[in-house]
Amino acid sequence: MSSPQPMLEVCTVVPAVSGAWPLAQRLAEQLHCRAVRLATEVNSPVALFVDHDDLWLQQQGVAQVSPVRVDFASPGLQHRRRGGQNELLGRAVGVKGGERPAVLDATAGLGRDAYVLADLGCSVTLIERSTVLALMLDQALERASISAIASVQLAASRMQLQPGDSRDYKTSEETVIYLDPMFTDRRGSAAVKKDLSVLQALHGSVDNEDEPLLAWALEQPVRRVVVKRPMKSLPLGHRKPSHGIKGKAVRFDVYVL
C-alpha cells in the first residue's frame, strides 16, 4: 500500500477575545497555520477561533453557518445518548449482553460516535489525521475529564486519542475497527450537513482515500470492521459486507473477519 499523503488543511487561527492572542499565536505555530488578530483579516476558507477555554471552527464567506465545536457535554450529545440510534451503532460494533468490545475509531472526526461508544461502555481509541481536529479533540477530552456531568467524565475515561494516520497505527487491544467516511451524499440533519461543509472547507481538495482505508482495515487482526454509509449508497469499494444494520438515514455495513 502506498504511503498516506499529508493532509492539506486551510485554516487561520483567530483569538476570540484580545487576551487570547498569545494563545492563538502558540496554537498557530503548533498547527503550522497563520494567526491574525481580527476575523476581518482571515483569508482562508475556515477560521479556528480560540478562547481561553474554548475552540471552534467557523466557515468563512458562508452566511448563517454556525460554529462547529467538539464538546462531549453539549446538550446535543446528551440528548443523543438517550436516542435509539445509539443501539444501532452498539449492535454494529458488537455490544451485546455484558460484552463491550475495544474499538479503534480510525476516522474520529469530531468524536461524536466515539463518545457514544464510550458511553455504551466500550474502550475507544480515536485516530485523527487532521492536526486541527486532533487539537480540538484533545482539548475536548481534557474538559470532559473534569465535567460536572458524571457520565461525561466516565465516557472520557474510556477514550484515548492518537493523532496521526490510522494506517500507521498498530492495533493491539482493539477488536473492532470503525470507519465513518466523510461521504458527500449524506442525507442527514441540517447540523450534519453544516459539519460536513465546514470539514470539507478545512481539508480543501484531497484525494478520496476511503477505499484504501477499508482495505487496510480488513487486513488488520480484528474481529470485525464496521463502516457507516448513507442508506442508499453502495458498499464502500463495492465490497459486500457480512451484514448490515439499517437506521433511518444511515446504515452500518459489518464485515465479520
Secondary structure as UniProt FT lines:
FT   STRAND          11..15
FT   HELIX           18..20
FT   HELIX           21..31
FT   STRAND          34..35
FT   HELIX           39..41
FT   STRAND          46..51
FT   TURN            52..53
FT   STRAND          54..59
FT   TURN            60..61
FT   TURN            63..64
FT   TURN            72..73
FT   HELIX           75..80
FT   TURN            81..82
FT   HELIX           85..93
FT   TURN            97..98
FT   STRAND          103..105
FT   TURN            106..107
FT   TURN            109..110
FT   HELIX           112..119
FT   TURN            120..121
FT   STRAND          124..128
FT   HELIX           131..145
FT   HELIX           150..157
FT   STRAND          159..163
FT   HELIX           166..168
FT   STRAND          176..179
FT   TURN            184..185
FT   HELIX           190..203
FT   HELIX           210..218
FT   STRAND          224..230
FT   TURN            231..232
FT   HELIX           236..238
FT   STRAND          243..246
FT   STRAND          250..256
//
